[in-house]
């Protein structure tokens, strides 16, 4: 069996999660950025038995590249075993870690023709010191509104690595 994990990351946390998923898989697995323009994605998708796509949220939206990729490859995504994982800060709250309770994931799934067999919502990281001034101030404002961490001198990792490992074990045995 071959698993293909594709991801779009803004600050690196989604890549970190994709790599951790790959560590849990005992069969052939490949991890590739959706931003890698040198990849023949049609060939990679055709050769995979199961496909996993992960994407991060910034300012309430997935990057347009994610929508474009899914639209372009929806036929093969719907034919194969597939999963989607969203990485966002809303999921730092346990009540927002399901597709039904996470507004970003609900909106995404409503806008696309792909119907992944499995959806996981994973909390990301808040990396204030790495952000440019505008992003840092805007994210601080959003976090203040949502009663989150606002100390811009610190980094906060909300990712539940046990959740990621469980998801990886599911991928290891294969999606149904």
N, C-alpha and C positions, 0 to 999 in steps of 0.2 A: 504494500500500500504506500502511496505517496501523498503527503500533505503539503500544500502550498499555503504559506502564511504571508499575506500582503498587508502592508500597513502604511498609514500616512501619519506622520508625527510633526508637531510644531516645535516642541522643546525637548524631545527625546524620550519621554516617558512611554509613549506607545511602542517605540522600538524596544525599549527595555522589557516591556510586557510581552511583546512578540517573541523576543529571544528567550524569555523564561518559559513561555509556552512550548517552544521548540525543544527545550531541555527535557520536558516531560514526555516527549514523543519518542518511542523506541524504533519506529520504522523510518523510512526515508522522509526527510522534511527539508524544506527550503524556505528561507525567510527573505523577502524582497520588499524594498520600499516602492510604493506606488510612484514616487518621484524620480525613480531611476529610468531615465529616458532611453537607455541603451538596451533595455529588456524587451524581448518579444513576448508580450503578455499573452497573446493568443496561443502561442505554442506552450507556454508554461501552464496555462489553464487547461489546455487539451490533455496534457500529460499528467495532470493531478487527479487523484481519486477523491480527495476532499480539499475544499478551499475555505480558507479563513481570511476574513478582511477585518482589520482593526483601524479605527480612525479616532482622532482626538477632536475635541470641541474647543473653539476659541470664539469668545464673544457670542456664544449661543448657536454657533453654526459649525457644521463640518465644512472642510475646504471644498470648493467647487470641483476640484480634481477627483474627489471621491465620488461625487454624483456622476461626473462624466465617465469615470471608469465603470461604474455599475451600469449605467445606461448602455455603454458600448458593449459590455460583455454579459448582459442580463440573461441571454439565452443559455449560455454554458453554465452560468452561476445557478440557474434554476434547474438545470439537468443533473447537476452533481450534488453530492453531499456538501453542504456549505454552512458556514457560521459567520456571524458578525459580532465584533466586540467594540463597544464605545468606551472611550476613556474621557472622563469629565470630572470636574470638581463637585458637581451636584451629587455625584455618587459617594461623596465622603459621608453623606447621611445614609444610613442603612435603608431607610424607607424609599430611597431613590435609586436602588441598585437593581431594579427589574425593568424590563422593557415596557411594562404596563405603567410603571410609576415614574419613569424618566421621560420628561417632556421632549428632550432632544432626540431620543431614540424613537419615540412614538412618531414625531414629525418626520424623521428620516424615513422610517419604514412606510409611512403613508405616501411619501413622495416618489418612491422608487417601485419598479416593477419586479425587482428581485425579492424573493421570499426565502431568506435564510432559514435553514432547519432549526438553528439554534442561535439565540442572542444572549450575550453576556454584557453587563454594564459594570465597568470597573472604575474605581476612583483613581484619579491621576495624582499629579504633584503640583505644588505651588512653589515656583522657583524664583521668588522675588529678586534676589541679587543678580540673576542672569537677564532679567527683562530690561528692555529699553525704558526710558523714563515714562513715555506715554502709556505703554502697556502696564508698567508697574502701578501707576496712579489709577488707571482704569480698573485693573483687577482688584486693587485695594478697595476701591469704591464699591465694586460688586460684592466683594467679600464682606465689607461692612454692612451692606444691605441684607446679606444672607447670614449674618452672624457668624462669619468665618474668621480665619486668622488674618490679621492686618499688619503684623510687624514685618516691614519690608527688609529688615536686615537678616531674615532667616529664610530657610527653605523648609517646606513641609511636604512630606510624602504621605499621601493618604491611601496608596495602593495596598490592598489586602492581598499579600503574596500567597496566602493559603488558598484564597479564592482563585487566583491565577493558576496555582498548581492543580487544583481540582478541575478547572476547565481544561488544562493541558492533559490530565489523565483521561478525561472524556474524549479528547481528540486522539489520544493514543489508542484507545479501543475502537475508535471510528464512530462517526456520527451515524445515527439510524436514519 
